[in-house]
């Protein structure tokens, strides 16, 4: 597995533990290794499930597609297959619209805007479109520079919110 993909499998806390071990030139403790391997396993299970559902959606008829969509909207089913862990802010735009609205519901327009500044244009458009369709208008106009730490903090808050719900 490439190093980049390996790091994307880890949440922020485990990524920090790995960086600390590398910086300190030490091996990971057994508990740290197990914890990291669990994240990697969850990441790939989630990816495989998403790929299977995408293939199903591609090749099944309209009636079956509607059944799959209804199942995916059911919170228990959604959580089982998609909602386990959000690893990065870039994944927020791939969530179901209902979940995006729920995750963003407790955040101010300013926090959402800061987070959106530091994401890809595609992800930004997806999130803004979902929020607009649900009555939230996000104004992306800022005066002055925004510190990278403020963008990162806003994105981390949203990712934590997604993992808590």
FENSULGI-V475513 format. One record per pair of residues at least 6 apart in sequence whose ideal C-beta (glycine too) atoms are under 8 Angstrom apart, sorted by the first residue. I is the first residue (numbers start at 1). J is the second residue. D is the distance in whole Angstrom. If there is no record, write none. Layout:
I	J	D
I	J	D
This chain:
1	40	8
6	40	7
7	15	6
7	18	8
8	43	7
8	87	6
8	88	7
9	39	6
9	40	4
9	43	4
9	44	7
9	87	7
10	18	7
10	36	6
10	39	5
10	40	8
10	87	7
11	39	6
11	85	7
11	87	6
11	163	8
12	156	7
12	159	8
14	32	8
14	35	6
14	36	5
14	39	6
17	28	7
17	32	6
17	36	8
18	28	7
18	36	7
21	27	7
21	28	5
21	32	7
28	36	7
39	85	7
42	84	6
42	85	6
43	85	8
43	87	7
45	84	8
46	81	8
46	82	7
46	84	6
46	85	7
49	81	5
49	82	7
50	81	8
50	82	7
53	68	7
53	72	7
53	81	7
56	64	8
56	68	6
57	65	6
57	68	6
60	68	7
71	77	5
72	78	6
72	81	8
72	82	7
72	96	7
73	96	7
73	98	7
75	83	8
78	96	7
78	99	7
82	95	7
82	96	8
83	95	8
83	99	7
85	163	6
86	92	7
86	95	8
86	159	5
86	162	4
86	163	6
87	159	8
88	159	7
89	115	6
89	118	7
89	119	6
89	123	8
89	155	4
89	156	8
89	158	6
89	159	6
90	119	6
90	120	7
90	123	6
92	100	7
92	103	7
92	123	7
92	127	6
92	158	6
92	159	7
92	162	6
93	100	8
93	119	8
93	122	7
93	123	4
93	124	8
93	126	4
93	127	5
94	126	8
95	103	7
95	162	7
97	130	5
97	133	7
97	134	7
99	162	7
99	165	7
100	127	6
100	130	5
100	131	7
101	130	7
101	131	7
101	134	5
101	136	8
102	165	6
103	158	6
103	161	5
103	162	5
103	165	6
104	112	6
104	127	8
104	131	6
104	136	7
104	158	7
104	161	8
106	161	7
107	157	7
107	158	7
107	161	7
109	136	8
109	138	6
109	139	6
111	154	5
111	157	7
111	158	8
112	127	8
112	131	7
112	138	6
112	154	7
112	158	8
113	138	6
113	139	7
113	140	5
113	142	7
114	146	6
114	150	6
114	151	5
114	153	8
114	154	4
115	151	7
115	154	4
115	155	5
115	157	8
115	158	5
116	124	5
116	127	6
116	128	7
116	138	7
116	140	7
117	140	7
117	142	7
117	146	6
117	151	6
118	148	7
118	151	4
118	152	7
118	154	8
118	155	6
119	127	8
119	155	7
128	138	5
128	140	8
131	137	8
131	138	6
132	138	8
